[in-house]
Amino acid sequence: MQRFGVGEMELKFAKLLWEREGIGSGEVVKLCEKEFGWKKSTTYTMLRRLCEHGLFQNVKSIVTSVMSEEEYKAKIGEELINDKFDGSLPMFVATFVRHHGLSAKEKSEILALIKE
């Protein structure tokens, strides 16, 4: 199974790109210099990594997502449950609830999702 997890800075960078879908790579360089203090080479290295992870593509100097942020989160969740909880969603939920509890709002949201 391909791993989709990325590092903390790569994820911050990815969120920046998801918010600006279809941005030109030159604009990405300027934005990353402003937001992160990165040089052009750092920006392109990070962009290459995100492309290698299958999250984005840089075609004709336009950066677009291959996978949405929601799809990425779903893949990460699947990996976590498969790797750490033997693929058992109930085991994951039970462990989470035992250690963190659930608010009334969270319980209601989960029940609504289950009923769908």
Secondary structure, DSSP 8 states (H G I E B T S, - for coil): -------HHHHHHHHHHHHTTTEEHHHHHHHHHHHH---HHHHHHHHHHHHHTTSEEEETTEEEESS-HHHHHHHHHHHHHHHHSTT-HHHHHHHHHHHH---HHHHHHHHHHHH-
